[in-house]
Amino acid sequence: MRITFLSLLQAILAVWLGAGLAWAADYHVSPAGDDGAPGTAAKPWKSISRANAQRFRPGDRLLFQGGATFAGNLVLTAEDSGTPAKSVVIGSYGTGRARIDAGAGSAVLIENAGGIEIENLVVTGAGRPASAVSGIKVVHTVPGGSKLEHIRIRSVEASGFGRAGIFVAGLATDGSQGGFDDVRIERCDAHDNVYYGIIVGGPWDDDRSAGVVPGDQDAGRRPGYTNRNVYIGHCRAWKNLGDPDYKRNHSGSGILLADTDVATIEHSLAWENGALDTGSEGGPCGIWAAGSNRVTLQFCESFRNRTGENTADGDGFDFDGGMTNSVMQYNYSHDNDGMGYLIYDYARSPHEHRNNVVRFNISENDGRGKPLKPAIMVASDGDEMSGVDLYNNTIFKSGLPAAIQIRSKVRGVRVRNNLIITTGGTPAIEKDSKGREVTVQGNAYWAKGDPVRILWEGREYSSVNAFRAGAGQEIVNGKPVGLDLDPLLTSMGGGITLSDTSKLSSLRAYQVKSGSPLIGAGVTLAPADPGTRDFFGATVVAARPGIGASVAPLP
């Protein structure tokens, strides 16, 4: 049989096409287009409906004309999946970002597809109560516990949605922990949504009328995690105010990561979220993680977050419900209704809450809501929480109940090398009688010349010496530690709103001056990792640690 070059080429092309390896294509959508056109740059489609009729292949791009507005709801399914190497991309072309006006629906819904990248879009919803869904919604519902790989959401602005601006979650129909692996959400803005700005989570549906949040299913212990390898960075979430008609649990948070193994949240901002929350069992938070493992939350600013009067939370940052092996560091929290930093476990959380670190953070004027709340709280209303390390944080607190509060079922909490500044008779530390193995060592207390107040298991101490004698704290190997003196900071209480996480090191109000008694005055932190740098970037010397978030003056 004679084989010609043409027949060989045709055979090769047939194999390629059969394997789904056809050449990738760009499809364009423009208000001036025609849905009968081929979708090229010269002859674009006109509508989202036409885009929904197209089956996309790995490497394809769907591009909307920048600066134009498109009404409708884009939907991609498993048949539209890309691969990590050849993603299906949804974005804009030309000048500026395209806008999708979703009305009461989701602007972009991705169902059971991986290898997806969404970028350079503005998506808007009809607002509450017309909208009851999320703006960018990426879900995995297939049973069996599989993970879909490679989700990218970049440079997206999402507002006006009844649930979240951006929502990524495994919602397997059989209740298994099928979800996503390798998710990155970067340089996104989410504002004026109802329940969340940005959320990555697990088996709860954000679209049922009652609204659902972590803890609603009361599922108890789970063996693993729905998602893994998640990154949220350089994002902003503001004025996601909450649902005043939802009374059971919280609404109105900025950024939430849940049900995930290995994640980073960094260089992000959250402010003025949660003001309409009326939940009776929990409240909103600026930036938080729940039910997750090996999370790093760092270099963020969270401020002026709110909660309803006589409701919970309104916090800056939070490790909640079943967090393990995670670190919260180099963050700045200020002027929040709730705690600046909360470490908390609720009843029947999905995992044991243990081995978490809160270090080199700054809190100013947190806990200002009604009722007043501490700047840092460690507490459990579920099983006993264990292994919490609080060290080298700086707290400026005015008003009850205390700068640091430790209550209920906790064990193995170590409070070391923190700088606690209080005014107006605010207690520096308050602990009830339920906590076990709580250690307080090497902290510096400053009440601006007034007596230091420490409330410990029903007794009040008015000096560090009295605290040592009565509670056996601030002692290491029989020697007294801890200081009660002016820390010599640049301008304590003079923190400002930065609104730019690249400027965190410019928060000089809480930097130590040359000659500060805090320099090198802390206790060694073994077995805890002392870290390599302080809040401002100065090098940490493990053998001679300082006290507070600033361990050495900078030029």
C-alpha positions in Angstrom: 0.0 0.0 0.0 1.5 3.4 -1.0 1.5 6.0 1.9 1.7 9.5 0.7 2.8 12.5 2.7 -0.7 13.9 2.6 -2.3 10.7 3.9 0.3 10.5 6.7 -0.4 14.1 7.7 -4.2 13.5 7.7 -3.6 10.4 10.0 -1.5 12.4 12.4 -4.1 15.2 12.6 -6.9 12.7 13.2 -5.0 11.2 16.1 -4.4 14.7 17.5 -8.1 15.6 17.2 -9.2 12.3 18.7 -7.0 12.9 21.7 -8.4 16.4 22.3 -5.2 18.1 21.2 -6.7 20.5 18.6 -5.1 23.9 18.3 -6.2 26.2 21.1 -8.3 29.1 20.0 -9.2 32.6 21.2 -12.9 33.5 21.2 -13.9 37.2 21.5 -17.1 38.8 22.7 -18.1 42.4 21.9 -21.3 44.4 22.1 -20.8 45.1 18.5 -20.4 41.5 17.6 -22.7 38.9 16.1 -23.5 35.5 17.6 -23.5 34.0 14.1 -19.8 35.1 13.7 -16.8 32.8 14.3 -15.8 34.7 17.4 -12.5 36.0 16.1 -11.0 39.4 17.0 -12.2 40.7 13.7 -15.6 39.0 13.9 -16.5 38.6 17.6 -19.6 37.1 19.2 -22.1 39.4 20.8 -23.4 37.6 23.9 -22.7 35.4 26.9 -25.4 33.1 25.7 -23.3 32.3 22.6 -20.2 31.7 24.8 -22.2 29.3 26.9 -23.0 27.2 23.8 -19.3 26.8 23.0 -17.3 23.7 24.3 -13.9 24.9 25.2 -10.7 22.9 24.9 -7.4 23.1 26.9 -5.6 26.3 26.0 -8.7 28.1 24.7 -9.3 31.7 25.8 -12.7 33.4 26.1 -12.1 37.2 26.0 -14.7 40.0 26.6 -14.1 43.5 25.2 -12.4 45.7 27.8 -14.5 48.6 29.0 -17.7 47.0 27.8 -20.6 45.6 29.9 -22.2 42.2 29.2 -25.5 41.1 30.8 -25.8 37.4 31.7 -24.4 34.4 33.5 -21.4 32.5 32.1 -21.4 28.8 32.9 -18.5 26.3 32.3 -18.8 22.6 33.1 -16.6 19.6 33.2 -16.6 19.4 29.4 -14.8 22.8 29.4 -11.9 21.7 31.6 -8.4 22.8 30.8 -5.2 21.4 32.3 -2.5 22.9 34.5 -0.3 23.3 31.5 -3.0 24.5 29.1 -5.7 26.3 31.1 -9.0 27.6 29.7 -8.8 31.3 30.3 -11.7 33.8 30.8 -10.7 37.4 30.6 -10.7 40.7 28.8 -9.1 42.0 25.6 -8.4 45.5 24.4 -8.3 48.4 26.9 -9.4 48.0 30.5 -11.5 45.2 32.1 -14.8 43.9 30.8 -17.8 44.0 33.2 -20.3 41.2 33.6 -23.6 42.3 35.0 -25.0 39.1 36.5 -28.3 40.4 37.8 -29.7 37.8 40.3 -27.3 35.1 39.1 -23.6 34.3 39.3 -21.4 36.2 36.8 -19.1 33.2 36.3 -20.1 29.7 37.4 -17.5 26.9 37.0 -18.9 23.5 37.8 -16.7 20.4 38.1 -13.9 21.8 35.9 -10.2 22.2 36.6 -7.5 24.0 34.6 -9.5 27.2 34.7 -8.1 30.8 34.9 -10.4 33.9 35.4 -8.7 37.2 35.2 -9.1 40.9 34.5 -12.9 41.1 34.9 -15.4 43.2 36.9 -18.4 41.3 38.0 -21.5 42.9 39.6 -24.7 41.5 41.0 -28.1 42.9 41.7 -27.5 43.2 45.5 -29.5 41.9 48.4 -32.2 40.6 48.3 -32.4 40.1 44.6 -29.1 38.2 44.5 -28.7 35.1 46.6 -25.6 33.6 44.9 -21.9 34.3 44.5 -20.2 36.4 41.8 -17.4 34.1 40.8 -18.4 30.6 41.9 -16.2 27.6 41.4 -17.5 24.3 42.8 -16.7 20.6 42.7 -19.8 18.4 43.3 -18.7 15.1 41.9 -18.8 12.2 44.5 -15.7 10.2 45.4 -13.3 12.6 47.0 -11.3 13.6 44.0 -9.4 16.9 43.7 -9.6 19.1 40.6 -6.4 20.9 39.9 -5.4 24.5 39.0 -7.8 27.3 39.7 -6.6 30.9 39.1 -8.6 34.0 39.9 -6.6 37.2 39.2 -7.4 40.9 39.1 -11.1 40.4 39.5 -13.5 42.9 41.2 -16.7 41.4 42.6 -19.5 43.3 44.2 -23.3 43.2 44.8 -23.7 39.5 45.4 -26.0 38.0 48.0 -23.5 35.4 49.1 -19.8 35.9 48.3 -17.9 38.0 45.7 -15.6 35.0 45.1 -16.5 31.5 46.2 -14.4 28.3 45.7 -15.6 25.1 47.4 -15.9 21.4 47.2 -19.5 20.4 47.6 -19.5 16.7 46.7 -23.0 15.3 46.5 -22.0 12.3 48.6 -20.5 14.3 51.4 -16.9 13.3 50.6 -14.1 15.7 50.6 -13.7 16.2 46.9 -12.5 19.7 46.2 -9.6 21.6 44.6 -5.8 21.4 44.6 -3.6 24.3 43.7 -5.9 27.4 44.0 -4.5 30.9 43.7 -6.6 34.1 44.2 -4.5 37.2 43.6 -5.0 40.9 43.4 -8.8 40.7 43.7 -11.2 43.1 45.2 -14.5 42.0 46.9 -16.8 44.6 48.3 -20.5 45.2 49.1 -21.4 41.6 49.1 -23.5 40.0 51.9 -21.9 37.0 53.5 -18.3 37.1 52.4 -15.9 39.0 50.2 -13.7 35.9 49.4 -14.2 32.4 50.6 -12.5 29.1 49.9 -14.2 26.2 51.7 -15.9 22.9 51.9 -19.2 21.1 52.1 -21.7 23.9 52.6 -23.8 25.5 49.9 -23.7 29.2 49.7 -26.9 29.4 47.6 -29.6 28.1 49.8 -32.0 30.8 51.1 -31.0 30.5 54.8 -27.4 31.1 54.1 -24.8 28.6 55.3 -21.5 29.1 57.1 -18.8 26.8 58.7 -20.3 25.0 61.6 -23.9 25.0 60.4 -23.7 21.3 59.5 -22.4 20.4 63.0 -20.7 17.5 61.4 -18.1 16.9 64.1 -14.7 15.3 63.3 -13.7 14.8 59.7 -10.7 12.7 58.5 -9.1 15.1 56.0 -9.6 18.3 54.1 -11.6 19.3 51.0 -8.9 21.5 49.5 -5.2 21.7 49.5 -2.5 24.1 48.4 -4.4 27.4 48.4 -2.9 30.9 48.1 -4.8 34.1 48.7 -2.6 37.2 48.2 -2.7 40.9 47.6 -6.5 41.0 47.9 -8.9 43.5 49.4 -12.3 42.9 51.0 -14.4 45.7 52.4 -18.0 46.6 53.2 -19.3 43.0 53.0 -21.8 43.9 55.6 -23.8 40.8 56.4 -27.4 39.7 56.3 -29.6 41.3 59.1 -32.2 38.7 58.6 -29.9 35.7 59.2 -29.9 35.1 62.9 -28.4 31.7 63.4 -24.7 32.3 62.7 -22.3 34.8 61.2 -22.4 36.8 58.0 -20.4 39.7 56.7 -16.8 38.6 56.7 -14.0 39.8 54.5 -11.8 36.8 53.7 -12.3 33.2 54.9 -10.3 30.1 54.3 -11.8 26.8 55.5 -11.4 23.1 55.1 -8.0 23.3 53.5 -4.6 21.6 54.0 -1.6 23.9 53.3 -2.5 27.5 52.6 -1.2 31.0 52.7 -3.1 34.3 53.1 -0.8 37.3 52.8 -0.5 41.0 51.9 -4.3 41.4 52.0 -6.6 44.1 53.5 -10.0 43.8 55.2 -12.0 46.7 56.5 -15.5 47.8 57.5 -17.1 44.4 57.1 -19.9 42.9 59.2 -21.9 45.9 60.3 -25.3 44.3 59.5 -24.5 41.0 61.2 -27.1 39.9 63.7 -26.0 36.3 64.3 -26.7 34.8 67.7 -24.1 32.0 67.6 -21.1 33.7 65.9 -20.0 36.9 64.2 -18.0 38.0 61.3 -14.3 38.6 60.9 -12.0 40.6 58.6 -9.6 37.8 57.7 -9.8 34.3 59.2 -9.2 30.6 58.7 -11.3 27.7 60.1 -11.0 23.9 60.1 -7.7 24.0 58.3 -4.1 22.7 58.6 -0.7 24.3 58.0 -2.0 27.8 57.2 0.2 30.9 57.2 -1.6 34.2 57.7 0.8 37.1 57.4 1.5 40.7 56.4 -2.1 41.7 56.4 -4.0 44.7 57.8 -7.5 44.3 59.2 -9.3 47.3 60.6 -12.7 48.9 61.5 -14.5 45.6 61.1 -17.9 45.6 62.7 -20.6 43.4 64.1 -24.1 44.0 65.3 -24.8 45.4 68.8 -24.7 42.7 71.4 -23.4 40.1 68.9 -20.2 38.2 68.7 -16.9 38.8 67.0 -16.3 41.7 64.5 -12.6 40.6 64.8 -9.5 41.6 62.8 -8.0 38.1 62.5 -9.1 34.6 63.7 -8.0 31.0 63.8 -11.3 29.2 64.4 -12.9 25.8 64.8 -10.3 23.0 64.3 -7.2 24.9 63.2 -3.9 22.9 63.5 -0.2 23.6 62.9 -0.8 27.1 61.7 0.9 30.5 62.1 -0.5 34.1 62.3 2.4 36.6 62.0 3.4 40.1 61.0 -0.2 41.4 60.9 -1.7 44.7 62.0 -5.1 44.9 63.5 -6.8 48.1 64.8 -10.1 49.7 65.7 -12.2 46.6 65.3 -15.4 45.9 67.2 -14.1 42.5 68.1 -10.8 40.9 69.1 -7.8 41.9 67.1 -6.7 38.2 67.2 -9.0 35.3 68.2 -7.9 31.7 68.7 -11.1 29.8 69.3 -12.8 26.4 69.0 -16.5 25.8 68.8 -18.4 22.6 69.7 -18.1 19.7 67.3 -15.5 21.5 65.1 -14.2 19.3 62.2 -10.7 18.8 63.7 -8.8 19.0 67.0 -7.7 22.6 67.6 -4.0 22.4 68.4 -0.4 23.6 67.8 -1.0 27.2 66.6 1.2 30.2 66.8 0.4 33.9 67.0 3.6 36.0 66.8 5.0 39.4 65.9 1.6 41.0 65.4 0.3 44.5 66.5 -3.1 45.3 67.9 -4.2 48.9 68.6 -7.6 49.9 70.0 -9.4 46.6 69.2 -12.4 45.2 71.1 -14.3 48.5 70.9 -17.8 47.1 70.1 -20.8 46.4 72.3 -20.0 44.5 74.4 -16.3 45.4 74.7 -13.9 42.6 73.9 -10.2 41.7 74.5 -7.5 42.4 72.0 -6.4 38.8 72.0 -8.6 35.9 73.1 -7.8 32.2 73.5 -11.0 30.2 74.2 -12.8 27.0 73.5 -16.5 26.2 73.8 -15.9 22.8 72.3 -13.3 20.2 73.1 -10.1 21.2 75.0 -7.9 23.3 72.8 -4.1 22.7 73.2 -0.8 24.1 72.2 -1.2 27.8 71.6 1.9 30.0 71.5 1.4 33.7 71.8 4.8 35.5 71.7 6.3 38.8 70.6 3.0 40.6 70.0 2.5 44.2 70.8 -0.9 45.2 72.2 -2.3 48.7 72.9 -5.6 48.3 74.7 -8.0 50.7 76.4 -11.2 49.4 77.9 -12.5 46.1 79.4 -12.3 43.2 79.5 -8.5 42.8 79.1 -5.7 43.0 76.6 -5.3 39.2 76.6 -8.1 36.9 77.8 -7.8 33.1 78.3 -10.9 31.3 79.1 -12.7 27.9 79.1 -11.2 24.6 78.0 -7.6 25.4 77.0 -4.4 23.6 77.8 -0.7 24.3 77.1 -1.1 28.1 76.3 2.2 29.9 76.5 2.2 33.7 76.7 5.7 34.9 76.3 7.7 38.0 75.3 4.6 40.1 74.5 4.4 43.9 75.1 1.1 44.7 76.8 0.2 48.4 77.0 -3.0 49.3 78.8 -4.8 52.5 79.8 -7.7 53.5 82.0 -7.4 50.5 84.3 -7.7 47.9 81.6 -6.4 44.5 82.8 -3.3 43.2 81.0 -4.2 39.5 81.3 -7.4 37.8 82.4 -7.7 34.0 82.9 -10.5 32.0 84.3 -10.1 28.8 86.4 -10.7 26.3 83.5 -7.4 26.6 81.6 -4.6 24.1 82.3 -0.9 24.4 81.9 -1.0 28.1 81.1 2.5 29.7 81.2 3.1 33.5 81.3 6.8 34.5 81.0 9.0 37.3 79.9 6.2 39.8 79.0 6.5 43.6 79.5 3.6 45.5 81.0 3.0 49.2 80.8 0.0 51.0 82.2 1.5 54.5 81.7 2.4 54.8 85.3 -0.7 53.3 86.8 -0.6 49.9 88.6 -0.7 46.9 86.3 -3.8 44.8 86.7 -3.8 41.0 86.1 -7.0 38.9 86.8 -6.0 35.3 87.4 -8.4 32.5 88.4 -10.6 34.8 90.5 -7.8 36.9 92.1 -6.5 40.3 91.1 -2.9 41.3 91.1 -1.7 44.9 91.0 1.9 44.4 90.1 4.2 41.9 88.3 5.8 41.0 91.7 2.4 40.2 93.2 1.6 38.1 90.2 4.8 36.1 90.6 4.2 35.6 94.3 0.5 34.7 94.0 0.2 32.8 90.7 3.7 31.5 90.2 4.0 33.2 86.8 6.7 35.4 85.3 9.3 33.0 86.7 11.8 30.8 84.7 13.9 28.2 86.6 13.2 30.0 89.9 14.3 33.4 88.6 12.0 36.4 88.0 11.3 37.5 84.5 8.9 40.1 83.0 9.1 43.8 83.2 6.8 46.6 84.4 8.3 49.9 82.9 8.1 52.3 80.0 9.0 50.3 76.9 10.3 53.4 75.0 8.4 53.1 71.8 8.3 55.8 69.2 4.7 56.7 69.7 2.6 54.1 71.4 -1.1 54.5 70.6 -0.2 56.5 67.5 -0.9 53.8 64.9 -2.4 54.9 61.6 -4.4 53.2 58.8 -1.9 52.1 56.2 -4.2 50.5 53.5 -1.1 49.2 51.8 0.6 46.1 53.2 3.9 47.0 51.5 4.0 49.8 54.1 3.7 47.7 57.3 7.3 48.4 58.2 6.5 52.1 58.2 4.3 51.7 61.3 7.0 53.3 63.4 4.7 54.1 66.3 5.4 50.6 67.7 9.1 50.4 67.0 11.5 50.4 69.9 13.8 53.4 70.4 17.5 53.0 70.9 18.0 52.1 74.6 14.6 50.5 75.1 14.6 48.0 78.0 12.8 45.5 75.8 15.8 44.9 73.6 17.2 41.4 74.4 15.1 41.2 77.6 12.8 38.3 76.6 12.9 34.6 77.5 14.2 32.0 75.1 11.2 30.4 73.4 12.3 26.7 73.0 10.6 24.5 71.9 8.8 27.1 69.9 10.4 28.5 66.7 11.4 32.0 67.6 11.2 33.2 64.0 14.0 35.0 62.0 12.6 38.5 61.8 10.4 40.9 63.8 7.4 42.9 62.5 9.6 45.5 61.0 12.2 43.2 59.5 14.9 43.3 62.2 16.8 40.1 62.8 15.6 38.0 65.7 18.5 36.5 67.9 17.1 33.3 69.3 19.5 33.2 72.2 18.7 36.8 73.2 15.2 37.6 72.1 13.5 40.9 72.6 10.0 41.7 73.9 7.2 42.8 71.7 6.8 43.0 67.9 9.8 45.2 67.6 13.1 43.6 68.9 15.6 46.2 67.6 15.5 49.8 66.4 15.8 50.3 62.6 17.6 53.3 60.9 
